Amino acid sequence: MNILKKIINKIFSVKKSSMEKEILQQADVIFELIRKYVKKDYSINIDVPENITKIALIASGSSYHSATIVANFLREKVHCEAQSYYASEVSLAESFDVDSSTLYIFISQSGETADTNKSLEKIKIKTDKTLSVTNTKNSTLYNNTKYKILTYAGLEKSIASTKAMCAQLYCLFLIAAKIMHQKELPVRSFVEELLSVPEYIKETFYKRDEIKKYSKILASYDNAAILASGMFYPLAKEGALKIKETSFVNTTAYPTGEFLHGHIAILNKKCAVISVVNNHNVQFTLDVLNKINKDYRTDSLIISALPLSNFAFNSIISTQSSADIDFLFSALVIFQLLSFETASFLNRNIDRPEGLQKIVK
């Protein structure tokens, strides 16, 4: 009987896709980064040049979203002028200002992204203050920057980047912590937030039933809008990218307030709405969502850092994170699982969407 049961289980067991496996590896990936880069005294074991006053982050795709999230954080919390740039725009620009007080950070999972490497070639002619964040040692990007950080995410097979993007985002926050140390800014509480990220990621995995429930709804839509504010807006853009490239649901991210300025007209057609509510934009976001509820009929999902049990919306997934960094990574995982589950309901080829390719070295 036991042998028969094993045979039946083997026949009917569902093989996990690479994307699902890679999502579930993320807590362990972050633990490894903590082991590599965070010392017991909370200092950061990363080399960056001294006396940096500005930072330029250059990347493409999910890496660009990581760059934009952290550029926002650097401006607001580290009081450092920071800007993210699409690598393709930098590589094609007739001129790009380069100065000695700026650290140029290049981000690529493979280290072989063509426009990112072309941007590096253009900039390193004028400065050696170049730093690569990559998952691939001895890649072109890694070998051609003065400063280097490996993300130690391991091989990522799925075209939709999950653990590699999560790891590079975490490394960029570690760079931010290093700069805070250099500037003699209070940094311990920020590092403590970073240290608790793996536990929040693990807790998010317990939300899968809630995520799957809304994914089934989302799979019935051709269009979706994601609303968020501050550094959560580029996170929403990453969520939109994941949903588009796995399920092909046409998903667009908007700053929450900006959505009301004309963009809201898309709700006159069938369109799902997903909104991110962090600890600092609660009432503003709820006012926007109340207007949407009043004027339009749509299936809405709120991804919230706090419980909203008295709020009458279709779906609410609450992570109850008091720190923005922990909520950011929790919301990232929610978007990844949402895109995976939606694509599963639609029977998509999750790891190999038609027409997309990935460089893996």
C-alpha positions in Angstrom: 0.0 0.0 0.0 2.8 2.4 0.9 4.5 1.7 -2.5 1.3 2.3 -4.3 0.8 5.6 -2.4 4.3 6.8 -3.4 3.7 6.0 -7.0 0.4 7.9 -7.0 1.9 10.8 -5.3 4.8 10.9 -7.8 2.4 10.8 -10.7 0.2 13.6 -9.5 2.8 15.8 -7.8 3.2 19.2 -9.4 6.7 20.1 -10.3 7.7 23.6 -9.1 8.7 26.1 -11.7 12.1 27.7 -11.4 10.4 31.0 -10.6 8.5 29.6 -7.7 11.7 27.9 -6.3 13.6 31.1 -6.7 11.0 33.2 -4.9 11.1 30.7 -2.0 14.9 30.9 -1.8 15.0 34.7 -1.1 15.2 34.6 2.7 18.2 32.3 2.5 19.8 34.6 -0.1 19.5 37.6 2.2 20.9 35.6 5.2 23.9 34.9 3.1 24.4 38.6 2.3 24.1 39.4 6.0 26.8 36.8 6.7 29.1 38.2 4.0 28.6 41.9 4.5 27.3 42.9 8.0 29.8 42.7 10.9 28.9 42.1 14.5 29.4 45.7 15.3 26.8 46.6 12.6 29.4 48.1 10.3 29.2 47.2 6.6 32.0 45.1 5.0 31.9 46.9 1.6 34.4 49.1 0.0 33.2 52.4 -1.5 35.2 55.6 -2.1 35.4 58.4 0.5 33.9 61.9 0.2 31.1 61.0 -2.1 28.4 63.7 -2.4 26.4 62.3 -5.3 25.4 58.9 -6.6 24.3 57.9 -10.1 22.7 54.4 -10.4 22.6 52.9 -13.9 20.7 49.8 -14.8 17.9 48.2 -16.9 14.7 46.3 -16.2 14.3 45.0 -12.6 17.8 46.3 -11.8 16.6 49.8 -12.7 13.7 49.5 -10.3 16.1 48.5 -7.6 18.2 51.6 -8.4 15.2 53.9 -8.3 14.0 52.6 -5.0 17.4 53.2 -3.4 18.0 56.5 -5.1 14.8 57.7 -3.4 16.0 56.4 0.0 19.4 58.0 -0.4 17.8 61.4 -1.1 15.3 61.2 1.8 17.2 59.4 4.5 20.9 59.8 3.7 20.7 63.4 2.5 22.8 62.4 -0.6 22.0 63.6 -4.1 21.1 60.4 -6.0 19.6 59.7 -9.4 18.8 56.5 -11.3 19.3 56.3 -15.0 18.2 53.8 -17.7 21.4 52.3 -19.0 20.1 52.4 -22.6 19.6 56.2 -22.3 23.1 56.8 -20.8 24.7 54.6 -23.5 22.9 56.5 -26.3 23.3 60.0 -24.9 25.5 62.3 -26.9 26.9 63.7 -23.7 26.6 62.6 -20.0 28.0 64.7 -17.2 30.7 62.9 -15.2 32.3 64.5 -12.1 34.8 63.3 -9.5 32.4 63.7 -6.5 29.9 61.2 -7.9 29.9 57.4 -7.3 28.6 55.6 -10.4 26.9 52.3 -9.6 26.2 49.8 -12.4 23.7 47.0 -11.7 23.3 43.9 -13.7 22.4 40.3 -12.7 24.6 38.7 -15.4 27.2 41.5 -15.6 26.8 41.1 -19.4 23.9 43.6 -20.0 25.0 45.3 -23.2 23.7 48.8 -22.6 24.9 48.8 -18.9 28.5 47.8 -20.1 28.4 50.5 -22.8 27.4 53.1 -20.1 30.4 51.9 -18.0 32.8 52.3 -20.9 31.6 55.8 -21.5 31.9 56.9 -17.8 35.1 55.1 -16.8 37.0 57.2 -19.4 36.5 60.2 -17.1 36.4 58.7 -13.6 37.4 55.5 -11.7 34.7 55.9 -9.1 32.7 53.0 -10.5 31.0 50.2 -8.6 29.3 47.1 -9.9 26.5 45.2 -8.2 26.2 41.8 -10.0 25.5 38.2 -9.4 28.4 37.1 -11.7 32.0 37.1 -10.7 34.5 37.8 -13.5 31.7 39.1 -15.7 32.5 42.0 -18.0 30.8 44.5 -15.6 32.6 43.0 -12.6 36.0 43.1 -14.2 35.8 46.6 -15.4 34.7 48.5 -12.2 37.1 49.6 -9.5 34.7 48.6 -6.7 32.6 45.5 -6.8 29.8 43.8 -4.8 28.6 40.2 -5.5 25.0 39.5 -4.7 25.5 35.8 -4.1 22.0 34.9 -5.3 23.0 31.7 -7.1 21.9 30.7 -10.6 18.5 32.2 -11.5 16.9 30.3 -14.4 13.5 31.9 -14.7 13.3 34.9 -17.1 11.4 36.9 -14.5 14.0 38.0 -12.0 13.1 37.4 -8.4 15.9 36.4 -6.1 18.5 38.2 -8.1 16.6 41.4 -8.0 15.9 41.0 -4.3 19.6 40.4 -3.6 20.8 43.4 -5.6 18.2 45.7 -3.9 19.5 44.5 -0.5 23.1 45.1 -1.6 22.2 48.7 -2.6 20.7 49.3 0.8 23.9 48.0 2.3 25.8 50.6 0.3 23.4 53.2 1.7 24.2 52.0 5.2 28.0 52.2 4.4 27.6 55.8 3.2 25.6 56.6 6.4 28.6 55.3 8.4 30.9 57.5 6.4 28.7 60.5 7.0 28.5 59.7 10.7 24.7 59.5 10.5 22.7 57.4 13.0 22.7 54.0 11.2 22.1 51.3 13.8 18.3 51.2 13.6 18.5 51.1 9.8 20.9 48.1 9.9 18.5 46.4 12.4 15.7 46.8 9.9 17.9 45.2 7.2 18.8 42.3 9.6 15.1 41.5 10.1 14.3 41.4 6.4 14.7 37.6 6.1 12.1 37.0 8.8 9.6 39.3 7.1 10.1 37.5 3.8 9.4 34.2 5.5 6.3 35.6 7.1 5.1 36.8 3.7 5.1 33.2 2.4 2.3 32.5 4.8 0.1 34.9 2.8 0.0 32.7 -0.2 -3.6 31.6 0.2 -4.7 35.3 0.3 -2.5 36.1 -2.7 -3.8 33.1 -4.7 -7.4 34.2 -4.0 -6.8 37.7 -5.5 -4.6 36.2 -8.3 -7.6 34.2 -9.5 -9.5 37.5 -9.8 -6.6 39.3 -11.5 -6.4 36.5 -14.0 -9.9 37.5 -15.3 -8.7 41.0 -16.2 -6.8 42.2 -19.3 -5.7 45.4 -17.6 -4.5 46.4 -14.1 -3.2 49.5 -12.4 -0.8 49.6 -9.4 -0.8 52.7 -7.2 2.0 53.6 -4.7 3.9 56.6 -3.3 7.5 57.5 -2.6 10.0 54.7 -2.9 7.1 52.3 -3.2 6.2 53.7 -6.6 9.3 52.1 -8.3 8.4 49.0 -6.3 5.0 49.2 -8.0 6.7 49.5 -11.3 8.6 46.3 -10.5 5.3 44.6 -9.6 3.8 45.7 -12.9 6.8 44.3 -14.8 6.5 41.0 -13.1 2.8 40.7 -13.8 3.2 41.7 -17.5 6.1 39.4 -18.3 4.6 36.3 -16.6 0.8 36.6 -17.1 0.7 39.2 -20.0 -2.0 41.2 -18.0 -1.3 44.7 -19.2 -0.3 46.3 -15.9 0.9 49.9 -15.3 2.2 51.6 -12.1 1.2 55.2 -11.2 2.0 57.5 -8.3 -1.1 57.3 -6.1 -2.0 61.0 -6.3 -1.0 61.4 -10.0 -3.5 58.6 -10.9 -6.4 61.0 -10.2 -5.0 63.5 -12.9 -6.6 61.9 -15.9 -5.2 58.4 -15.6 -8.2 57.3 -13.6 -10.2 57.3 -16.8 -8.8 53.9 -17.6 -11.3 52.6 -15.0 -14.1 53.3 -17.4 -13.0 50.0 -18.9 -12.5 46.7 -17.0 -9.4 47.3 -14.9 -8.2 45.8 -11.6 -6.6 48.1 -9.0 -3.8 47.2 -6.7 -2.6 49.8 -4.1 0.3 49.9 -1.7 -0.3 51.5 1.7 2.8 52.1 3.7 3.1 53.6 7.2 3.3 57.2 6.0 0.6 57.6 3.3 -2.3 55.9 5.0 -5.1 58.5 5.0 -4.1 60.0 1.6 -4.1 56.6 -0.1 -7.4 55.6 1.5 -9.0 58.8 0.3 -7.9 58.0 -3.2 -9.2 54.5 -2.9 -12.5 55.7 -1.5 -12.9 57.9 -4.6 -12.2 55.0 -6.8 -14.7 52.9 -4.9 -17.3 55.6 -5.2 -16.9 56.5 -8.9 -16.0 53.1 -10.4 -16.7 49.5 -9.9 -13.5 47.4 -9.9 -11.8 44.6 -8.0 -9.3 46.1 -5.7 -6.4 44.8 -3.7 -4.6 46.6 -0.9 -1.1 45.6 0.1 -0.7 47.2 3.5 1.9 47.7 6.2 -0.8 47.8 8.8 -4.2 46.1 9.5 -7.1 47.7 7.8 -9.9 45.5 9.0 -12.5 48.2 9.1 -11.9 49.3 5.5 -14.5 48.0 3.0 -12.4 46.8 0.0 -12.4 43.5 -1.8 -9.0 42.2 -0.7 -6.5 43.3 1.8 -3.1 41.7 2.4 -1.5 43.1 5.5 2.1 42.4 6.6 2.0 44.6 9.7 5.5 45.9 9.3 6.4 49.0 11.3 9.6 49.6 9.3 9.5 50.7 5.7 12.4 48.5 4.7 10.8 45.4 6.0 7.5 46.3 4.4 9.3 47.0 1.1 10.7 43.5 0.9 7.5 41.9 2.1 5.6 43.8 -0.7 8.2 42.8 -3.2 7.6 39.1 -2.4 3.8 39.7 -2.5 4.1 41.1 -6.1 6.3 38.2 -7.1 3.8 35.6 -5.8 0.9 37.6 -7.2 2.5 37.5 -10.7 3.4 33.8 -10.3 -0.1 32.7 -9.2 -1.8 34.8 -11.8 0.3 33.3 -14.6 -0.4 29.8 -13.1 -4.2 30.4 -13.3 -3.7 31.5 -17.0 -1.6 28.4 -17.7 1.3 30.6 -19.0 4.8 29.2 -19.6 6.1 31.0 -16.4 9.8 30.4 -16.7 10.0 31.0 -20.5 7.4 33.6 -21.6 7.3 33.7 -25.4 9.6 36.3 -27.0 11.7 37.0 -23.8 15.3 35.9 -23.3 17.7 36.0 -20.4 21.5 36.2 -20.1 22.7 33.7 -17.5 26.4 33.2 -16.8 
